[in-house]
Amino acid sequence: MKCIGLFATAVVSLVFTSHAFAEIVTFRSSGLIAQTAEYSFGEDGIGLFGAPGSSLLGANFILETTFDTTNRHIITSDFSESLSDTVPFNVRIMINDRQYSYRVDAPVISLAHVFGGLSELGRGADTLSFQASGRDSASRFVSVSHYVNSYVTPFIGPNATFNTTASFVPAAYDSASSSFSIYGPDGVATRFQTFTLSKIEINPSPARVPEPDTLTLWGAAIFSFAVARKQLKRRANGREKG
């Protein structure tokens, strides 16, 4: 009986365990700040993206959150990973062609979840979610969230982990939302919550930028071509004169 108990404990530890590894995780959502429900809103009280007190409704946004899971408590199963910890995080948000970036080094809570039940089992849902809050270097209270849940489209893929790379365009029958808020010491806030998402991603691929060596080679090739063309032109002119 004791052996059976030890075996059961080992199996549970194998399936639901915590582990420590270095990994940078990025959640990104984009869409339209639209008042499609009574609990959706958008206001720029602080004036981060326009005039203080102006409305953010009707504006497009990109909201990106990055955090490091190194030596953090990660709960994993065959088709999901979850984090519940006080993890510092970086936020980059763009609205009205104006960008605001900051780091929260004093987080209150950080929750993240990747679930691939529909992808792995063919039932249930595929889910991405991230929610975090804390204070930035100016002691302003910051809160951010990304969420999408689909019972129809298996967008996570098998073996869902925080290493997963996925991009999903929510349909009308999916649940999706993004929110952001930052409160100044005087209680004035810039904030929005929207359910009109055009895309939500985990670990999106960065834009490809040529390496310095590649640029150097291209420059050398263009220069050599220009020199060769100039020499050929001189020879042709010399032949015509002769």
PLY file of the C-alpha trace (Angstrom):
ply
format ascii 1.0
element vertex 242
property float x
property float y
property float z
element edge 241
property int vertex1
property int vertex2
end_header
0.00 0.00 0.00
2.88 2.31 0.85
4.47 1.61 -2.55
1.20 2.47 -4.33
1.07 5.77 -2.45
4.63 6.61 -3.42
3.92 5.73 -7.05
0.82 7.95 -7.10
2.81 10.81 -5.58
5.50 10.39 -8.24
2.92 10.48 -11.05
1.27 13.62 -9.68
4.68 15.27 -9.28
5.50 14.41 -12.87
2.31 15.89 -14.30
1.83 18.87 -12.00
5.16 20.25 -10.91
7.08 23.48 -10.70
10.32 24.03 -12.54
12.93 26.74 -12.96
14.31 27.76 -16.33
15.24 30.92 -18.18
12.54 32.10 -20.51
11.31 35.46 -21.75
7.59 35.37 -22.51
5.70 37.98 -24.54
1.96 38.53 -24.79
0.71 41.00 -27.40
-2.82 42.11 -28.23
-4.04 44.66 -30.75
-7.33 46.03 -31.91
-9.79 48.89 -31.51
-10.77 50.63 -28.28
-14.51 50.50 -28.81
-17.48 50.87 -26.49
-19.27 47.66 -27.38
-20.52 47.00 -23.84
-21.29 49.04 -20.75
-18.05 47.88 -19.13
-15.79 48.91 -22.03
-14.19 52.36 -21.83
-11.21 54.46 -22.90
-9.93 57.71 -21.41
-6.56 59.48 -21.33
-6.74 61.35 -18.05
-2.96 61.70 -17.68
-2.39 62.64 -21.31
-0.01 59.85 -22.34
-1.41 59.59 -25.87
-2.97 63.00 -26.46
-4.51 65.89 -24.57
-5.14 65.21 -20.85
-8.72 64.11 -20.35
-9.30 63.16 -23.98
-11.21 60.05 -25.04
-9.44 56.96 -26.35
-12.59 55.47 -27.87
-12.16 54.81 -31.56
-8.36 54.58 -31.36
-6.30 51.59 -32.46
-3.89 50.09 -29.95
-1.02 47.63 -29.60
-0.40 46.34 -26.08
2.67 44.20 -25.36
3.76 42.67 -22.08
7.05 40.86 -21.47
8.17 38.98 -18.38
10.91 36.58 -17.33
9.99 33.18 -15.85
13.52 32.43 -14.62
13.33 30.66 -11.25
9.58 31.24 -11.04
6.88 28.84 -9.93
5.41 27.28 -13.08
2.64 24.71 -12.88
2.60 22.41 -15.90
0.43 19.60 -17.24
0.35 17.72 -20.54
-1.47 20.59 -22.29
-1.04 23.70 -20.15
1.32 25.92 -18.16
0.37 28.45 -15.53
2.25 31.06 -13.52
1.12 32.71 -10.30
3.87 34.85 -8.80
5.08 38.42 -8.26
7.04 38.74 -11.50
8.36 42.13 -12.67
7.12 42.92 -16.16
7.66 45.33 -19.04
4.82 47.02 -20.88
4.84 48.72 -24.27
1.66 50.34 -25.52
1.02 52.34 -28.67
-2.09 54.48 -29.23
-2.55 57.32 -31.72
1.00 56.71 -33.05
2.39 57.54 -29.61
4.26 54.92 -27.62
4.64 54.56 -23.89
6.98 51.98 -22.33
7.67 51.28 -18.70
8.81 48.56 -16.32
7.01 47.48 -13.17
9.63 46.33 -10.67
7.22 46.25 -7.72
4.47 43.88 -8.92
1.52 42.99 -6.73
0.58 39.89 -8.70
1.35 38.32 -12.06
-0.88 35.61 -13.48
-0.31 33.88 -16.82
-1.95 30.86 -18.41
-1.52 28.89 -21.64
-4.10 26.15 -22.13
-4.38 23.88 -25.17
-7.20 21.52 -24.24
-8.94 21.88 -27.61
-5.66 21.44 -29.55
-4.47 18.47 -27.50
-7.70 16.65 -26.60
-10.17 17.88 -29.21
-12.47 19.19 -26.50
-12.66 22.05 -24.03
-10.99 25.31 -25.06
-7.72 26.91 -26.08
-6.87 29.86 -23.85
-4.25 32.59 -23.48
-4.38 34.92 -20.51
-2.12 37.34 -18.70
-2.96 39.68 -15.85
-0.53 41.74 -13.80
-0.43 44.85 -11.65
2.08 46.82 -9.60
3.83 50.16 -9.30
6.24 51.67 -11.77
9.32 53.81 -11.00
7.08 56.88 -10.56
4.96 55.03 -7.95
1.97 54.98 -10.28
-0.31 51.95 -10.03
-0.32 49.99 -13.29
-2.59 47.16 -14.38
-2.66 45.24 -17.66
-4.42 42.18 -19.06
-4.76 40.10 -22.24
-7.33 37.33 -22.63
-8.70 35.06 -25.34
-10.68 31.84 -25.09
-11.97 29.74 -27.99
-14.11 26.60 -27.85
-14.10 26.38 -31.66
-10.60 27.07 -33.03
-7.57 25.09 -31.75
-4.99 27.88 -32.10
-2.48 26.92 -29.35
-1.28 23.66 -30.87
-0.01 20.57 -29.02
2.25 20.66 -25.96
1.13 24.09 -24.73
3.88 25.84 -22.76
5.21 29.36 -22.29
7.55 28.53 -25.20
4.54 28.28 -27.49
4.36 30.66 -30.45
0.80 31.39 -31.53
-1.16 34.13 -33.28
-4.96 34.20 -33.23
-7.66 36.41 -34.72
-10.71 36.10 -32.45
-14.08 35.56 -34.08
-17.41 36.89 -32.84
-18.13 33.65 -30.95
-14.78 33.73 -29.07
-14.17 35.56 -25.80
-11.39 38.15 -26.02
-10.41 41.32 -24.17
-7.52 43.66 -23.40
-7.17 46.26 -20.69
-4.64 48.79 -19.47
-4.67 51.36 -16.71
-2.18 53.64 -15.02
-3.17 55.83 -12.08
-1.22 58.89 -10.99
-0.77 59.88 -7.31
-3.71 62.26 -7.67
-6.01 59.46 -8.81
-6.17 60.66 -12.41
-5.92 57.72 -14.80
-5.24 56.76 -18.37
-7.11 53.53 -18.99
-9.08 51.40 -21.41
-10.86 48.10 -21.62
-11.97 46.69 -24.94
-13.45 43.51 -26.38
-12.71 44.36 -30.00
-9.42 42.58 -30.69
-7.96 42.11 -34.15
-5.21 39.77 -32.94
-3.72 38.25 -29.81
-0.29 36.58 -29.76
2.15 34.79 -27.54
5.86 35.11 -28.35
5.31 36.87 -31.69
8.21 36.79 -34.11
10.18 40.06 -34.10
10.58 41.99 -37.33
13.52 40.69 -39.31
16.34 43.25 -39.40
19.48 42.64 -41.51
22.59 41.90 -39.47
25.44 44.48 -39.62
27.64 42.01 -41.53
24.89 41.49 -44.09
24.51 45.23 -44.56
28.28 45.56 -45.02
28.31 42.86 -47.68
25.42 44.49 -49.52
27.20 47.85 -49.38
30.42 46.35 -50.72
28.56 44.60 -53.55
26.76 47.79 -54.58
30.04 49.75 -54.49
31.85 47.12 -56.59
29.03 47.10 -59.11
29.16 50.90 -59.40
32.94 50.85 -59.95
32.72 48.12 -62.57
29.94 49.95 -64.39
31.98 53.16 -64.43
35.02 51.35 -65.87
32.94 49.74 -68.62
31.48 53.12 -69.51
34.99 54.63 -69.79
36.17 51.80 -72.07
33.11 52.20 -74.28
33.73 55.95 -74.58
37.38 55.29 -75.42
36.42 52.92 -78.24
34.01 55.46 -79.71
36.72 58.16 -79.76
39.18 55.78 -81.36
0 1
1 2
2 3
3 4
4 5
5 6
6 7
7 8
8 9
9 10
10 11
11 12
12 13
13 14
14 15
15 16
16 17
17 18
18 19
19 20
20 21
21 22
22 23
23 24
24 25
25 26
26 27
27 28
28 29
29 30
30 31
31 32
32 33
33 34
34 35
35 36
36 37
37 38
38 39
39 40
40 41
41 42
42 43
43 44
44 45
45 46
46 47
47 48
48 49
49 50
50 51
51 52
52 53
53 54
54 55
55 56
56 57
57 58
58 59
59 60
60 61
61 62
62 63
63 64
64 65
65 66
66 67
67 68
68 69
69 70
70 71
71 72
72 73
73 74
74 75
75 76
76 77
77 78
78 79
79 80
80 81
81 82
82 83
83 84
84 85
85 86
86 87
87 88
88 89
89 90
90 91
91 92
92 93
93 94
94 95
95 96
96 97
97 98
98 99
99 100
100 101
101 102
102 103
103 104
104 105
105 106
106 107
107 108
108 109
109 110
110 111
111 112
112 113
113 114
114 115
115 116
116 117
117 118
118 119
119 120
120 121
121 122
122 123
123 124
124 125
125 126
126 127
127 128
128 129
129 130
130 131
131 132
132 133
133 134
134 135
135 136
136 137
137 138
138 139
139 140
140 141
141 142
142 143
143 144
144 145
145 146
146 147
147 148
148 149
149 150
150 151
151 152
152 153
153 154
154 155
155 156
156 157
157 158
158 159
159 160
160 161
161 162
162 163
163 164
164 165
165 166
166 167
167 168
168 169
169 170
170 171
171 172
172 173
173 174
174 175
175 176
176 177
177 178
178 179
179 180
180 181
181 182
182 183
183 184
184 185
185 186
186 187
187 188
188 189
189 190
190 191
191 192
192 193
193 194
194 195
195 196
196 197
197 198
198 199
199 200
200 201
201 202
202 203
203 204
204 205
205 206
206 207
207 208
208 209
209 210
210 211
211 212
212 213
213 214
214 215
215 216
216 217
217 218
218 219
219 220
220 221
221 222
222 223
223 224
224 225
225 226
226 227
227 228
228 229
229 230
230 231
231 232
232 233
233 234
234 235
235 236
236 237
237 238
238 239
239 240
240 241
